[in-house]
Amino acid sequence: VQLVESGGGSVQAGGSLRLSCAASGSILRSGIMGWYRQAPGRQREMVAIVPNGETIMYSASVKGRFTASRDGANNTVYLQMNSLKTEDTAVYYCNIGFSLPVMYNARNFGSWGQGTQVTVSS
């Protein structure tokens, strides 16, 4: 499975960005997608879990500001990020799994894409 993240960039605090994660093939239809991020000097952490047709879950730090969605027809998952803060600065990644508990911990994944850099300045 190949996952390609895009849409990162540099914005000022309070701004918005929309990230995309394109999956190869039709894997998106059966898998649980997740968004993760890794800030410099910190461990990779879960941002959002996007099941297929079920409630989307967010980390406490982004809830109310970020909105994840999935487009099965285009095998793409999105992360709309609003009201960005400097602490949102990180490389953002997506990944796919098939068990919900696995999705909560980024350490459960053995491989990652190249990610997309998000930089928020004050």
MODELLER restraints for C-alpha pairs under 7 A, 6 or more apart:
rsr = mdl.restraints
at = mdl.atoms
rsr.add(forms.Gaussian(group=physical.xy_distance, feature=features.Distance(at['CA:1:A'], at['CA:24:A']), mean=6.05, stdev=0.5))
rsr.add(forms.Gaussian(group=physical.xy_distance, feature=features.Distance(at['CA:2:A'], at['CA:23:A']), mean=5.77, stdev=0.5))
rsr.add(forms.Gaussian(group=physical.xy_distance, feature=features.Distance(at['CA:2:A'], at['CA:24:A']), mean=5.29, stdev=0.5))
rsr.add(forms.Gaussian(group=physical.xy_distance, feature=features.Distance(at['CA:3:A'], at['CA:21:A']), mean=6.32, stdev=0.5))
rsr.add(forms.Gaussian(group=physical.xy_distance, feature=features.Distance(at['CA:3:A'], at['CA:22:A']), mean=5.58, stdev=0.5))
rsr.add(forms.Gaussian(group=physical.xy_distance, feature=features.Distance(at['CA:3:A'], at['CA:23:A']), mean=4.64, stdev=0.5))
rsr.add(forms.Gaussian(group=physical.xy_distance, feature=features.Distance(at['CA:3:A'], at['CA:24:A']), mean=6.58, stdev=0.5))
rsr.add(forms.Gaussian(group=physical.xy_distance, feature=features.Distance(at['CA:3:A'], at['CA:113:A']), mean=6.08, stdev=0.5))
rsr.add(forms.Gaussian(group=physical.xy_distance, feature=features.Distance(at['CA:4:A'], at['CA:21:A']), mean=5.39, stdev=0.5))
rsr.add(forms.Gaussian(group=physical.xy_distance, feature=features.Distance(at['CA:4:A'], at['CA:22:A']), mean=5.21, stdev=0.5))
rsr.add(forms.Gaussian(group=physical.xy_distance, feature=features.Distance(at['CA:4:A'], at['CA:23:A']), mean=6.66, stdev=0.5))
rsr.add(forms.Gaussian(group=physical.xy_distance, feature=features.Distance(at['CA:4:A'], at['CA:113:A']), mean=6.26, stdev=0.5))
rsr.add(forms.Gaussian(group=physical.xy_distance, feature=features.Distance(at['CA:5:A'], at['CA:20:A']), mean=5.60, stdev=0.5))
rsr.add(forms.Gaussian(group=physical.xy_distance, feature=features.Distance(at['CA:5:A'], at['CA:21:A']), mean=4.40, stdev=0.5))
rsr.add(forms.Gaussian(group=physical.xy_distance, feature=features.Distance(at['CA:5:A'], at['CA:22:A']), mean=6.55, stdev=0.5))
rsr.add(forms.Gaussian(group=physical.xy_distance, feature=features.Distance(at['CA:5:A'], at['CA:93:A']), mean=6.49, stdev=0.5))
rsr.add(forms.Gaussian(group=physical.xy_distance, feature=features.Distance(at['CA:5:A'], at['CA:94:A']), mean=6.84, stdev=0.5))
rsr.add(forms.Gaussian(group=physical.xy_distance, feature=features.Distance(at['CA:5:A'], at['CA:115:A']), mean=5.43, stdev=0.5))
rsr.add(forms.Gaussian(group=physical.xy_distance, feature=features.Distance(at['CA:5:A'], at['CA:116:A']), mean=5.81, stdev=0.5))
rsr.add(forms.Gaussian(group=physical.xy_distance, feature=features.Distance(at['CA:6:A'], at['CA:19:A']), mean=5.75, stdev=0.5))
rsr.add(forms.Gaussian(group=physical.xy_distance, feature=features.Distance(at['CA:6:A'], at['CA:20:A']), mean=5.25, stdev=0.5))
rsr.add(forms.Gaussian(group=physical.xy_distance, feature=features.Distance(at['CA:6:A'], at['CA:21:A']), mean=6.49, stdev=0.5))
rsr.add(forms.Gaussian(group=physical.xy_distance, feature=features.Distance(at['CA:6:A'], at['CA:116:A']), mean=5.58, stdev=0.5))
rsr.add(forms.Gaussian(group=physical.xy_distance, feature=features.Distance(at['CA:7:A'], at['CA:18:A']), mean=5.93, stdev=0.5))
rsr.add(forms.Gaussian(group=physical.xy_distance, feature=features.Distance(at['CA:7:A'], at['CA:19:A']), mean=4.46, stdev=0.5))
rsr.add(forms.Gaussian(group=physical.xy_distance, feature=features.Distance(at['CA:7:A'], at['CA:20:A']), mean=6.04, stdev=0.5))
rsr.add(forms.Gaussian(group=physical.xy_distance, feature=features.Distance(at['CA:7:A'], at['CA:116:A']), mean=6.89, stdev=0.5))
rsr.add(forms.Gaussian(group=physical.xy_distance, feature=features.Distance(at['CA:8:A'], at['CA:17:A']), mean=6.94, stdev=0.5))
rsr.add(forms.Gaussian(group=physical.xy_distance, feature=features.Distance(at['CA:8:A'], at['CA:19:A']), mean=6.19, stdev=0.5))
rsr.add(forms.Gaussian(group=physical.xy_distance, feature=features.Distance(at['CA:8:A'], at['CA:116:A']), mean=5.18, stdev=0.5))
rsr.add(forms.Gaussian(group=physical.xy_distance, feature=features.Distance(at['CA:8:A'], at['CA:117:A']), mean=5.14, stdev=0.5))
rsr.add(forms.Gaussian(group=physical.xy_distance, feature=features.Distance(at['CA:8:A'], at['CA:118:A']), mean=4.91, stdev=0.5))
rsr.add(forms.Gaussian(group=physical.xy_distance, feature=features.Distance(at['CA:9:A'], at['CA:117:A']), mean=6.19, stdev=0.5))
rsr.add(forms.Gaussian(group=physical.xy_distance, feature=features.Distance(at['CA:9:A'], at['CA:118:A']), mean=5.09, stdev=0.5))
rsr.add(forms.Gaussian(group=physical.xy_distance, feature=features.Distance(at['CA:9:A'], at['CA:119:A']), mean=6.19, stdev=0.5))
rsr.add(forms.Gaussian(group=physical.xy_distance, feature=features.Distance(at['CA:10:A'], at['CA:118:A']), mean=6.03, stdev=0.5))
rsr.add(forms.Gaussian(group=physical.xy_distance, feature=features.Distance(at['CA:10:A'], at['CA:119:A']), mean=4.63, stdev=0.5))
rsr.add(forms.Gaussian(group=physical.xy_distance, feature=features.Distance(at['CA:10:A'], at['CA:120:A']), mean=5.85, stdev=0.5))
rsr.add(forms.Gaussian(group=physical.xy_distance, feature=features.Distance(at['CA:11:A'], at['CA:119:A']), mean=6.38, stdev=0.5))
rsr.add(forms.Gaussian(group=physical.xy_distance, feature=features.Distance(at['CA:11:A'], at['CA:120:A']), mean=5.07, stdev=0.5))
rsr.add(forms.Gaussian(group=physical.xy_distance, feature=features.Distance(at['CA:11:A'], at['CA:121:A']), mean=6.34, stdev=0.5))
rsr.add(forms.Gaussian(group=physical.xy_distance, feature=features.Distance(at['CA:12:A'], at['CA:120:A']), mean=5.30, stdev=0.5))
rsr.add(forms.Gaussian(group=physical.xy_distance, feature=features.Distance(at['CA:12:A'], at['CA:121:A']), mean=4.74, stdev=0.5))
rsr.add(forms.Gaussian(group=physical.xy_distance, feature=features.Distance(at['CA:12:A'], at['CA:122:A']), mean=5.85, stdev=0.5))
rsr.add(forms.Gaussian(group=physical.xy_distance, feature=features.Distance(at['CA:13:A'], at['CA:83:A']), mean=6.95, stdev=0.5))
rsr.add(forms.Gaussian(group=physical.xy_distance, feature=features.Distance(at['CA:13:A'], at['CA:84:A']), mean=5.30, stdev=0.5))
rsr.add(forms.Gaussian(group=physical.xy_distance, feature=features.Distance(at['CA:13:A'], at['CA:85:A']), mean=5.02, stdev=0.5))
rsr.add(forms.Gaussian(group=physical.xy_distance, feature=features.Distance(at['CA:13:A'], at['CA:86:A']), mean=6.17, stdev=0.5))
rsr.add(forms.Gaussian(group=physical.xy_distance, feature=features.Distance(at['CA:13:A'], at['CA:120:A']), mean=5.69, stdev=0.5))
rsr.add(forms.Gaussian(group=physical.xy_distance, feature=features.Distance(at['CA:13:A'], at['CA:121:A']), mean=5.68, stdev=0.5))
rsr.add(forms.Gaussian(group=physical.xy_distance, feature=features.Distance(at['CA:13:A'], at['CA:122:A']), mean=5.29, stdev=0.5))
rsr.add(forms.Gaussian(group=physical.xy_distance, feature=features.Distance(at['CA:14:A'], at['CA:83:A']), mean=4.16, stdev=0.5))
rsr.add(forms.Gaussian(group=physical.xy_distance, feature=features.Distance(at['CA:14:A'], at['CA:84:A']), mean=4.84, stdev=0.5))
rsr.add(forms.Gaussian(group=physical.xy_distance, feature=features.Distance(at['CA:14:A'], at['CA:85:A']), mean=6.40, stdev=0.5))
rsr.add(forms.Gaussian(group=physical.xy_distance, feature=features.Distance(at['CA:15:A'], at['CA:82:A']), mean=6.18, stdev=0.5))
rsr.add(forms.Gaussian(group=physical.xy_distance, feature=features.Distance(at['CA:15:A'], at['CA:83:A']), mean=5.53, stdev=0.5))
rsr.add(forms.Gaussian(group=physical.xy_distance, feature=features.Distance(at['CA:15:A'], at['CA:84:A']), mean=5.49, stdev=0.5))
rsr.add(forms.Gaussian(group=physical.xy_distance, feature=features.Distance(at['CA:16:A'], at['CA:81:A']), mean=5.36, stdev=0.5))
rsr.add(forms.Gaussian(group=physical.xy_distance, feature=features.Distance(at['CA:16:A'], at['CA:82:A']), mean=4.42, stdev=0.5))
rsr.add(forms.Gaussian(group=physical.xy_distance, feature=features.Distance(at['CA:16:A'], at['CA:83:A']), mean=6.27, stdev=0.5))
rsr.add(forms.Gaussian(group=physical.xy_distance, feature=features.Distance(at['CA:16:A'], at['CA:84:A']), mean=6.17, stdev=0.5))
rsr.add(forms.Gaussian(group=physical.xy_distance, feature=features.Distance(at['CA:17:A'], at['CA:80:A']), mean=6.15, stdev=0.5))
rsr.add(forms.Gaussian(group=physical.xy_distance, feature=features.Distance(at['CA:17:A'], at['CA:81:A']), mean=5.24, stdev=0.5))
rsr.add(forms.Gaussian(group=physical.xy_distance, feature=features.Distance(at['CA:17:A'], at['CA:82:A']), mean=6.77, stdev=0.5))
rsr.add(forms.Gaussian(group=physical.xy_distance, feature=features.Distance(at['CA:18:A'], at['CA:78:A']), mean=6.85, stdev=0.5))
rsr.add(forms.Gaussian(group=physical.xy_distance, feature=features.Distance(at['CA:18:A'], at['CA:79:A']), mean=5.59, stdev=0.5))
rsr.add(forms.Gaussian(group=physical.xy_distance, feature=features.Distance(at['CA:18:A'], at['CA:80:A']), mean=4.41, stdev=0.5))
rsr.add(forms.Gaussian(group=physical.xy_distance, feature=features.Distance(at['CA:18:A'], at['CA:81:A']), mean=5.94, stdev=0.5))
rsr.add(forms.Gaussian(group=physical.xy_distance, feature=features.Distance(at['CA:19:A'], at['CA:78:A']), mean=5.52, stdev=0.5))
rsr.add(forms.Gaussian(group=physical.xy_distance, feature=features.Distance(at['CA:19:A'], at['CA:79:A']), mean=4.97, stdev=0.5))
rsr.add(forms.Gaussian(group=physical.xy_distance, feature=features.Distance(at['CA:19:A'], at['CA:80:A']), mean=6.39, stdev=0.5))
rsr.add(forms.Gaussian(group=physical.xy_distance, feature=features.Distance(at['CA:20:A'], at['CA:76:A']), mean=6.67, stdev=0.5))
rsr.add(forms.Gaussian(group=physical.xy_distance, feature=features.Distance(at['CA:20:A'], at['CA:77:A']), mean=5.78, stdev=0.5))
rsr.add(forms.Gaussian(group=physical.xy_distance, feature=features.Distance(at['CA:20:A'], at['CA:78:A']), mean=4.55, stdev=0.5))
rsr.add(forms.Gaussian(group=physical.xy_distance, feature=features.Distance(at['CA:20:A'], at['CA:79:A']), mean=6.49, stdev=0.5))
rsr.add(forms.Gaussian(group=physical.xy_distance, feature=features.Distance(at['CA:21:A'], at['CA:76:A']), mean=5.41, stdev=0.5))
rsr.add(forms.Gaussian(group=physical.xy_distance, feature=features.Distance(at['CA:21:A'], at['CA:77:A']), mean=5.05, stdev=0.5))
rsr.add(forms.Gaussian(group=physical.xy_distance, feature=features.Distance(at['CA:21:A'], at['CA:78:A']), mean=6.23, stdev=0.5))
rsr.add(forms.Gaussian(group=physical.xy_distance, feature=features.Distance(at['CA:21:A'], at['CA:94:A']), mean=6.38, stdev=0.5))
rsr.add(forms.Gaussian(group=physical.xy_distance, feature=features.Distance(at['CA:22:A'], at['CA:75:A']), mean=5.95, stdev=0.5))
rsr.add(forms.Gaussian(group=physical.xy_distance, feature=features.Distance(at['CA:22:A'], at['CA:76:A']), mean=4.44, stdev=0.5))
rsr.add(forms.Gaussian(group=physical.xy_distance, feature=features.Distance(at['CA:22:A'], at['CA:77:A']), mean=6.59, stdev=0.5))
rsr.add(forms.Gaussian(group=physical.xy_distance, feature=features.Distance(at['CA:23:A'], at['CA:75:A']), mean=5.41, stdev=0.5))
rsr.add(forms.Gaussian(group=physical.xy_distance, feature=features.Distance(at['CA:23:A'], at['CA:76:A']), mean=6.06, stdev=0.5))
rsr.add(forms.Gaussian(group=physical.xy_distance, feature=features.Distance(at['CA:26:A'], at['CA:75:A']), mean=6.40, stdev=0.5))
rsr.add(forms.Gaussian(group=physical.xy_distance, feature=features.Distance(at['CA:28:A'], at['CA:72:A']), mean=6.32, stdev=0.5))
rsr.add(forms.Gaussian(group=physical.xy_distance, feature=features.Distance(at['CA:28:A'], at['CA:75:A']), mean=5.59, stdev=0.5))
rsr.add(forms.Gaussian(group=physical.xy_distance, feature=features.Distance(at['CA:29:A'], at['CA:72:A']), mean=5.98, stdev=0.5))
rsr.add(forms.Gaussian(group=physical.xy_distance, feature=features.Distance(at['CA:31:A'], at['CA:96:A']), mean=6.01, stdev=0.5))
rsr.add(forms.Gaussian(group=physical.xy_distance, feature=features.Distance(at['CA:31:A'], at['CA:97:A']), mean=5.64, stdev=0.5))
rsr.add(forms.Gaussian(group=physical.xy_distance, feature=features.Distance(at['CA:31:A'], at['CA:98:A']), mean=5.27, stdev=0.5))
rsr.add(forms.Gaussian(group=physical.xy_distance, feature=features.Distance(at['CA:32:A'], at['CA:50:A']), mean=5.93, stdev=0.5))
rsr.add(forms.Gaussian(group=physical.xy_distance, feature=features.Distance(at['CA:32:A'], at['CA:51:A']), mean=4.57, stdev=0.5))
rsr.add(forms.Gaussian(group=physical.xy_distance, feature=features.Distance(at['CA:32:A'], at['CA:52:A']), mean=6.34, stdev=0.5))
rsr.add(forms.Gaussian(group=physical.xy_distance, feature=features.Distance(at['CA:32:A'], at['CA:96:A']), mean=5.56, stdev=0.5))
rsr.add(forms.Gaussian(group=physical.xy_distance, feature=features.Distance(at['CA:32:A'], at['CA:97:A']), mean=5.17, stdev=0.5))
rsr.add(forms.Gaussian(group=physical.xy_distance, feature=features.Distance(at['CA:32:A'], at['CA:98:A']), mean=5.66, stdev=0.5))
rsr.add(forms.Gaussian(group=physical.xy_distance, feature=features.Distance(at['CA:33:A'], at['CA:49:A']), mean=5.97, stdev=0.5))
rsr.add(forms.Gaussian(group=physical.xy_distance, feature=features.Distance(at['CA:33:A'], at['CA:50:A']), mean=4.96, stdev=0.5))
rsr.add(forms.Gaussian(group=physical.xy_distance, feature=features.Distance(at['CA:33:A'], at['CA:51:A']), mean=6.18, stdev=0.5))
rsr.add(forms.Gaussian(group=physical.xy_distance, feature=features.Distance(at['CA:33:A'], at['CA:95:A']), mean=5.84, stdev=0.5))
rsr.add(forms.Gaussian(group=physical.xy_distance, feature=features.Distance(at['CA:33:A'], at['CA:96:A']), mean=4.55, stdev=0.5))
rsr.add(forms.Gaussian(group=physical.xy_distance, feature=features.Distance(at['CA:33:A'], at['CA:97:A']), mean=6.47, stdev=0.5))
rsr.add(forms.Gaussian(group=physical.xy_distance, feature=features.Distance(at['CA:34:A'], at['CA:48:A']), mean=5.63, stdev=0.5))
rsr.add(forms.Gaussian(group=physical.xy_distance, feature=features.Distance(at['CA:34:A'], at['CA:49:A']), mean=4.37, stdev=0.5))
rsr.add(forms.Gaussian(group=physical.xy_distance, feature=features.Distance(at['CA:34:A'], at['CA:50:A']), mean=5.73, stdev=0.5))
rsr.add(forms.Gaussian(group=physical.xy_distance, feature=features.Distance(at['CA:34:A'], at['CA:94:A']), mean=5.47, stdev=0.5))
rsr.add(forms.Gaussian(group=physical.xy_distance, feature=features.Distance(at['CA:34:A'], at['CA:95:A']), mean=5.32, stdev=0.5))
rsr.add(forms.Gaussian(group=physical.xy_distance, feature=features.Distance(at['CA:34:A'], at['CA:96:A']), mean=6.14, stdev=0.5))
rsr.add(forms.Gaussian(group=physical.xy_distance, feature=features.Distance(at['CA:34:A'], at['CA:103:A']), mean=6.57, stdev=0.5))
rsr.add(forms.Gaussian(group=physical.xy_distance, feature=features.Distance(at['CA:35:A'], at['CA:46:A']), mean=6.23, stdev=0.5))
rsr.add(forms.Gaussian(group=physical.xy_distance, feature=features.Distance(at['CA:35:A'], at['CA:47:A']), mean=5.30, stdev=0.5))
rsr.add(forms.Gaussian(group=physical.xy_distance, feature=features.Distance(at['CA:35:A'], at['CA:48:A']), mean=5.08, stdev=0.5))
rsr.add(forms.Gaussian(group=physical.xy_distance, feature=features.Distance(at['CA:35:A'], at['CA:49:A']), mean=6.43, stdev=0.5))
rsr.add(forms.Gaussian(group=physical.xy_distance, feature=features.Distance(at['CA:35:A'], at['CA:93:A']), mean=5.75, stdev=0.5))
rsr.add(forms.Gaussian(group=physical.xy_distance, feature=features.Distance(at['CA:35:A'], at['CA:94:A']), mean=4.47, stdev=0.5))
rsr.add(forms.Gaussian(group=physical.xy_distance, feature=features.Distance(at['CA:35:A'], at['CA:95:A']), mean=6.62, stdev=0.5))
rsr.add(forms.Gaussian(group=physical.xy_distance, feature=features.Distance(at['CA:36:A'], at['CA:44:A']), mean=6.60, stdev=0.5))
rsr.add(forms.Gaussian(group=physical.xy_distance, feature=features.Distance(at['CA:36:A'], at['CA:45:A']), mean=5.42, stdev=0.5))
rsr.add(forms.Gaussian(group=physical.xy_distance, feature=features.Distance(at['CA:36:A'], at['CA:46:A']), mean=4.44, stdev=0.5))
rsr.add(forms.Gaussian(group=physical.xy_distance, feature=features.Distance(at['CA:36:A'], at['CA:47:A']), mean=4.94, stdev=0.5))
rsr.add(forms.Gaussian(group=physical.xy_distance, feature=features.Distance(at['CA:36:A'], at['CA:48:A']), mean=6.99, stdev=0.5))
rsr.add(forms.Gaussian(group=physical.xy_distance, feature=features.Distance(at['CA:36:A'], at['CA:92:A']), mean=5.68, stdev=0.5))
rsr.add(forms.Gaussian(group=physical.xy_distance, feature=features.Distance(at['CA:36:A'], at['CA:93:A']), mean=5.07, stdev=0.5))
rsr.add(forms.Gaussian(group=physical.xy_distance, feature=features.Distance(at['CA:36:A'], at['CA:94:A']), mean=5.96, stdev=0.5))
rsr.add(forms.Gaussian(group=physical.xy_distance, feature=features.Distance(at['CA:37:A'], at['CA:44:A']), mean=5.43, stdev=0.5))
rsr.add(forms.Gaussian(group=physical.xy_distance, feature=features.Distance(at['CA:37:A'], at['CA:45:A']), mean=5.50, stdev=0.5))
rsr.add(forms.Gaussian(group=physical.xy_distance, feature=features.Distance(at['CA:37:A'], at['CA:46:A']), mean=6.64, stdev=0.5))
rsr.add(forms.Gaussian(group=physical.xy_distance, feature=features.Distance(at['CA:37:A'], at['CA:47:A']), mean=6.71, stdev=0.5))
rsr.add(forms.Gaussian(group=physical.xy_distance, feature=features.Distance(at['CA:37:A'], at['CA:90:A']), mean=5.84, stdev=0.5))
rsr.add(forms.Gaussian(group=physical.xy_distance, feature=features.Distance(at['CA:37:A'], at['CA:91:A']), mean=5.43, stdev=0.5))
rsr.add(forms.Gaussian(group=physical.xy_distance, feature=features.Distance(at['CA:37:A'], at['CA:92:A']), mean=4.24, stdev=0.5))
rsr.add(forms.Gaussian(group=physical.xy_distance, feature=features.Distance(at['CA:37:A'], at['CA:93:A']), mean=5.84, stdev=0.5))
rsr.add(forms.Gaussian(group=physical.xy_distance, feature=features.Distance(at['CA:38:A'], at['CA:44:A']), mean=4.23, stdev=0.5))
rsr.add(forms.Gaussian(group=physical.xy_distance, feature=features.Distance(at['CA:38:A'], at['CA:45:A']), mean=6.34, stdev=0.5))
rsr.add(forms.Gaussian(group=physical.xy_distance, feature=features.Distance(at['CA:38:A'], at['CA:90:A']), mean=5.17, stdev=0.5))
rsr.add(forms.Gaussian(group=physical.xy_distance, feature=features.Distance(at['CA:38:A'], at['CA:91:A']), mean=5.32, stdev=0.5))
rsr.add(forms.Gaussian(group=physical.xy_distance, feature=features.Distance(at['CA:38:A'], at['CA:92:A']), mean=6.58, stdev=0.5))
rsr.add(forms.Gaussian(group=physical.xy_distance, feature=features.Distance(at['CA:39:A'], at['CA:89:A']), mean=6.33, stdev=0.5))
rsr.add(forms.Gaussian(group=physical.xy_distance, feature=features.Distance(at['CA:39:A'], at['CA:90:A']), mean=4.13, stdev=0.5))
rsr.add(forms.Gaussian(group=physical.xy_distance, feature=features.Distance(at['CA:39:A'], at['CA:91:A']), mean=6.40, stdev=0.5))
rsr.add(forms.Gaussian(group=physical.xy_distance, feature=features.Distance(at['CA:40:A'], at['CA:90:A']), mean=6.90, stdev=0.5))
rsr.add(forms.Gaussian(group=physical.xy_distance, feature=features.Distance(at['CA:44:A'], at['CA:106:A']), mean=6.11, stdev=0.5))
rsr.add(forms.Gaussian(group=physical.xy_distance, feature=features.Distance(at['CA:45:A'], at['CA:106:A']), mean=5.98, stdev=0.5))
rsr.add(forms.Gaussian(group=physical.xy_distance, feature=features.Distance(at['CA:46:A'], at['CA:59:A']), mean=6.65, stdev=0.5))
rsr.add(forms.Gaussian(group=physical.xy_distance, feature=features.Distance(at['CA:46:A'], at['CA:104:A']), mean=6.08, stdev=0.5))
rsr.add(forms.Gaussian(group=physical.xy_distance, feature=features.Distance(at['CA:46:A'], at['CA:105:A']), mean=6.58, stdev=0.5))
rsr.add(forms.Gaussian(group=physical.xy_distance, feature=features.Distance(at['CA:46:A'], at['CA:106:A']), mean=6.40, stdev=0.5))
rsr.add(forms.Gaussian(group=physical.xy_distance, feature=features.Distance(at['CA:47:A'], at['CA:58:A']), mean=5.76, stdev=0.5))
rsr.add(forms.Gaussian(group=physical.xy_distance, feature=features.Distance(at['CA:47:A'], at['CA:59:A']), mean=5.21, stdev=0.5))
rsr.add(forms.Gaussian(group=physical.xy_distance, feature=features.Distance(at['CA:48:A'], at['CA:57:A']), mean=5.48, stdev=0.5))
rsr.add(forms.Gaussian(group=physical.xy_distance, feature=features.Distance(at['CA:48:A'], at['CA:58:A']), mean=4.34, stdev=0.5))
rsr.add(forms.Gaussian(group=physical.xy_distance, feature=features.Distance(at['CA:48:A'], at['CA:59:A']), mean=6.25, stdev=0.5))
rsr.add(forms.Gaussian(group=physical.xy_distance, feature=features.Distance(at['CA:48:A'], at['CA:68:A']), mean=6.92, stdev=0.5))
rsr.add(forms.Gaussian(group=physical.xy_distance, feature=features.Distance(at['CA:49:A'], at['CA:56:A']), mean=5.74, stdev=0.5))
rsr.add(forms.Gaussian(group=physical.xy_distance, feature=features.Distance(at['CA:49:A'], at['CA:57:A']), mean=5.11, stdev=0.5))
rsr.add(forms.Gaussian(group=physical.xy_distance, feature=features.Distance(at['CA:49:A'], at['CA:58:A']), mean=6.51, stdev=0.5))
rsr.add(forms.Gaussian(group=physical.xy_distance, feature=features.Distance(at['CA:49:A'], at['CA:103:A']), mean=6.84, stdev=0.5))
rsr.add(forms.Gaussian(group=physical.xy_distance, feature=features.Distance(at['CA:50:A'], at['CA:56:A']), mean=4.94, stdev=0.5))
rsr.add(forms.Gaussian(group=physical.xy_distance, feature=features.Distance(at['CA:50:A'], at['CA:57:A']), mean=6.80, stdev=0.5))
rsr.add(forms.Gaussian(group=physical.xy_distance, feature=features.Distance(at['CA:50:A'], at['CA:68:A']), mean=6.88, stdev=0.5))
rsr.add(forms.Gaussian(group=physical.xy_distance, feature=features.Distance(at['CA:50:A'], at['CA:69:A']), mean=6.97, stdev=0.5))
rsr.add(forms.Gaussian(group=physical.xy_distance, feature=features.Distance(at['CA:65:A'], at['CA:81:A']), mean=6.20, stdev=0.5))
rsr.add(forms.Gaussian(group=physical.xy_distance, feature=features.Distance(at['CA:65:A'], at['CA:82:A']), mean=5.19, stdev=0.5))
rsr.add(forms.Gaussian(group=physical.xy_distance, feature=features.Distance(at['CA:65:A'], at['CA:83:A']), mean=6.04, stdev=0.5))
rsr.add(forms.Gaussian(group=physical.xy_distance, feature=features.Distance(at['CA:66:A'], at['CA:79:A']), mean=6.72, stdev=0.5))
rsr.add(forms.Gaussian(group=physical.xy_distance, feature=features.Distance(at['CA:66:A'], at['CA:80:A']), mean=5.52, stdev=0.5))
rsr.add(forms.Gaussian(group=physical.xy_distance, feature=features.Distance(at['CA:66:A'], at['CA:81:A']), mean=4.46, stdev=0.5))
rsr.add(forms.Gaussian(group=physical.xy_distance, feature=features.Distance(at['CA:66:A'], at['CA:82:A']), mean=5.94, stdev=0.5))
rsr.add(forms.Gaussian(group=physical.xy_distance, feature=features.Distance(at['CA:67:A'], at['CA:79:A']), mean=5.70, stdev=0.5))
rsr.add(forms.Gaussian(group=physical.xy_distance, feature=features.Distance(at['CA:67:A'], at['CA:80:A']), mean=5.02, stdev=0.5))
rsr.add(forms.Gaussian(group=physical.xy_distance, feature=features.Distance(at['CA:67:A'], at['CA:81:A']), mean=6.55, stdev=0.5))
rsr.add(forms.Gaussian(group=physical.xy_distance, feature=features.Distance(at['CA:68:A'], at['CA:78:A']), mean=5.51, stdev=0.5))
rsr.add(forms.Gaussian(group=physical.xy_distance, feature=features.Distance(at['CA:68:A'], at['CA:79:A']), mean=4.42, stdev=0.5))
rsr.add(forms.Gaussian(group=physical.xy_distance, feature=features.Distance(at['CA:68:A'], at['CA:80:A']), mean=6.16, stdev=0.5))
rsr.add(forms.Gaussian(group=physical.xy_distance, feature=features.Distance(at['CA:69:A'], at['CA:77:A']), mean=5.76, stdev=0.5))
rsr.add(forms.Gaussian(group=physical.xy_distance, feature=features.Distance(at['CA:69:A'], at['CA:78:A']), mean=5.23, stdev=0.5))
rsr.add(forms.Gaussian(group=physical.xy_distance, feature=features.Distance(at['CA:69:A'], at['CA:79:A']), mean=6.60, stdev=0.5))
rsr.add(forms.Gaussian(group=physical.xy_distance, feature=features.Distance(at['CA:70:A'], at['CA:76:A']), mean=5.90, stdev=0.5))
rsr.add(forms.Gaussian(group=physical.xy_distance, feature=features.Distance(at['CA:70:A'], at['CA:77:A']), mean=4.19, stdev=0.5))
rsr.add(forms.Gaussian(group=physical.xy_distance, feature=features.Distance(at['CA:70:A'], at['CA:78:A']), mean=6.06, stdev=0.5))
rsr.add(forms.Gaussian(group=physical.xy_distance, feature=features.Distance(at['CA:71:A'], at['CA:77:A']), mean=6.06, stdev=0.5))
rsr.add(forms.Gaussian(group=physical.xy_distance, feature=features.Distance(at['CA:84:A'], at['CA:120:A']), mean=6.83, stdev=0.5))
rsr.add(forms.Gaussian(group=physical.xy_distance, feature=features.Distance(at['CA:85:A'], at['CA:120:A']), mean=6.24, stdev=0.5))
rsr.add(forms.Gaussian(group=physical.xy_distance, feature=features.Distance(at['CA:86:A'], at['CA:120:A']), mean=4.76, stdev=0.5))
rsr.add(forms.Gaussian(group=physical.xy_distance, feature=features.Distance(at['CA:86:A'], at['CA:121:A']), mean=5.64, stdev=0.5))
rsr.add(forms.Gaussian(group=physical.xy_distance, feature=features.Distance(at['CA:86:A'], at['CA:122:A']), mean=6.36, stdev=0.5))
rsr.add(forms.Gaussian(group=physical.xy_distance, feature=features.Distance(at['CA:88:A'], at['CA:120:A']), mean=6.71, stdev=0.5))
rsr.add(forms.Gaussian(group=physical.xy_distance, feature=features.Distance(at['CA:89:A'], at['CA:118:A']), mean=5.36, stdev=0.5))
rsr.add(forms.Gaussian(group=physical.xy_distance, feature=features.Distance(at['CA:89:A'], at['CA:119:A']), mean=4.60, stdev=0.5))
rsr.add(forms.Gaussian(group=physical.xy_distance, feature=features.Distance(at['CA:89:A'], at['CA:120:A']), mean=5.41, stdev=0.5))
rsr.add(forms.Gaussian(group=physical.xy_distance, feature=features.Distance(at['CA:90:A'], at['CA:117:A']), mean=6.08, stdev=0.5))
rsr.add(forms.Gaussian(group=physical.xy_distance, feature=features.Distance(at['CA:90:A'], at['CA:118:A']), mean=5.50, stdev=0.5))
rsr.add(forms.Gaussian(group=physical.xy_distance, feature=features.Distance(at['CA:90:A'], at['CA:119:A']), mean=6.63, stdev=0.5))
rsr.add(forms.Gaussian(group=physical.xy_distance, feature=features.Distance(at['CA:91:A'], at['CA:115:A']), mean=5.87, stdev=0.5))
rsr.add(forms.Gaussian(group=physical.xy_distance, feature=features.Distance(at['CA:91:A'], at['CA:116:A']), mean=5.38, stdev=0.5))
rsr.add(forms.Gaussian(group=physical.xy_distance, feature=features.Distance(at['CA:91:A'], at['CA:117:A']), mean=4.34, stdev=0.5))
rsr.add(forms.Gaussian(group=physical.xy_distance, feature=features.Distance(at['CA:91:A'], at['CA:118:A']), mean=5.97, stdev=0.5))
rsr.add(forms.Gaussian(group=physical.xy_distance, feature=features.Distance(at['CA:92:A'], at['CA:115:A']), mean=5.28, stdev=0.5))
rsr.add(forms.Gaussian(group=physical.xy_distance, feature=features.Distance(at['CA:92:A'], at['CA:116:A']), mean=5.26, stdev=0.5))
rsr.add(forms.Gaussian(group=physical.xy_distance, feature=features.Distance(at['CA:92:A'], at['CA:117:A']), mean=6.24, stdev=0.5))
rsr.add(forms.Gaussian(group=physical.xy_distance, feature=features.Distance(at['CA:93:A'], at['CA:113:A']), mean=6.82, stdev=0.5))
rsr.add(forms.Gaussian(group=physical.xy_distance, feature=features.Distance(at['CA:93:A'], at['CA:115:A']), mean=4.57, stdev=0.5))
rsr.add(forms.Gaussian(group=physical.xy_distance, feature=features.Distance(at['CA:93:A'], at['CA:116:A']), mean=6.68, stdev=0.5))
rsr.add(forms.Gaussian(group=physical.xy_distance, feature=features.Distance(at['CA:95:A'], at['CA:112:A']), mean=6.93, stdev=0.5))
rsr.add(forms.Gaussian(group=physical.xy_distance, feature=features.Distance(at['CA:97:A'], at['CA:103:A']), mean=6.53, stdev=0.5))
rsr.add(forms.Gaussian(group=physical.xy_distance, feature=features.Distance(at['CA:102:A'], at['CA:108:A']), mean=6.14, stdev=0.5))
